[in-house]
Amino acid sequence: MTRITDDVIIRTVARILIPFIQLYALYVIMHGHHSPGGGFQGGVILGASFILYLLTHGLEETKIRMSEIKAGLFSSFGLLIYSGIGLLCLILGSNYLDYGKLSTILKVMPAQARSLGILGVEIGVGIAVMAVMFSIFFDISTGGELPEDEQNKRGAR
Amino acid sequence: MEVTVLVQATDKAFEILEKARNEARELLYTSAKLTSETKSLAEKREARAFLSGAQQARLALRNFTITFFILFIFWILLSARFDAFHLTLGIICSVLVAYLSHDLLFFNVRLGDFRIRARRFLQAGPWFLGQIFSANLHVAYLALSPRMPIDPQIIRFKTKLESDISWVAMANSITLTPGTITVDIREGEFFVHALDKKVAYDLNTGEMEDKIAHVLMEADHVYIQDVLDVSRIFGALK
C-alpha cells in the first residue's frame, strides 16, 4: 500500500510540477507532426504525471483524483476515438482510416483533413496510453486487490 | 438620576467592547489557522469547511484562472507558433489541465492574499538574486585560493516558518545559494551542510527566513514596522 511520503520537499515540489508535466504531455501530443513526439510519447508522459502523484501522495488521495474505474473508462474512450475516426472514414465510403474522406464533413482540403485526422487519432492514443500506464502501476501498488475484494474484506470483519 | 443613566451607558459600552474584542480574537485565530498550509488534503478540507460555499467556489475559480494563465504562458514558451490553430489548441489544453489540477498549484492561499504575495515576491526576488551572486563570489574565492580554507559543517536549526511551502521555499533557497545545501528536514528541523563559517553565519542570522516569511505571509512573522503599525490594536485587544 503506497503511503504519502514523509519528505515535505518531495511532496510539495511534486505537487507543483504535476500541472506543468501534464501540459508538456499535451504539448507533445499536439505537436506530433512538427517535432518529436506524438500520441504514445505524450500519453506516457501524462501517465507518468499521475504515477508521480501516486508515488508522492499515496494511494488514498490518488484514488480521489483518478480511480481504477475512471482509468478503465479512459482507456476504452481512447480506443473509441481511434477506431471511431477509422470507422467514420469507412462509413463515408473510403478505406478504414483513410482520413482524406473526412474533408467532406470538415469542409477543408483533403490534405488538411488528413492532418486533422491524424491529430484526432493521436489524441485517442494518448488518452488510452495514459489510462493503461496508470492502471498497470495502480494494480501493482494495490497488489491486485479489486474494490469489491476490499469491500468484502471490510464486510466480513 | 443622571448617574444611573451614566452607569447604564458605561455598562453597555463595556459590553459592546467585550463583544468586539471576542470577535476580533476569533478572527485572529481563524486566520492564523488558515494561513499555515495543512499537511494533507484531509486537513485542508477540514480547514476549508470554515469557508462558506460561495467562498469555496470563488477560491476554486481564482485558483483555476491563475493556473490557466500560467499554463498558457508555459504553452506559448514551449510551442512558439502563433497561428490560430495552435493557439486554440493551447487554450483547450490549458483549460483541461487547469481543470484537472487547479487545486495542486496554489494549495492553500487565502482569498485576497494572492496579489499581496505576488507583489512581495517580485520585490524580494532581486534580493535573493543578490544573495546568490555574493555567495557565488565567496565560494569562488574559497575554491580558487591555494590553501582552500573550507570548514565543512552540518548545521541544525529550527525555523519559525510553519507551512509546507515555506519550508520548501527555504530549503530550495538554501540549496540554490552556493555554499549551503539542505540535507534533510526532520520534524521541523533543518539540517544544512555549509562550506565554511562565513556562509554558516550568514544562514544563522535568519535574514532569508525573514524574507520568505514576509513573501509567503506567515502568521507568526512580524516585521518591526508591522509591529509598530498594529501595536495599538494588539495592546487594546490583549
Interface residues (C-beta under 8 A of the other chain):
Chain A: I4 D7 V8 I9 R11 T12 V13 R15 I16 I18 P19 F20 Q22 L23 Y24 L26 Y27 M30 H31 H34 H57 E61 I64 R65
Chain B: S40 L41 T67 L71 F74 W75 L78 S79 R81 H86 L89 C93 S94 L96 V97 A98 L100 S101 L104 L105 F107 D164 I165 W167 V168 A171 N172 T182 I185
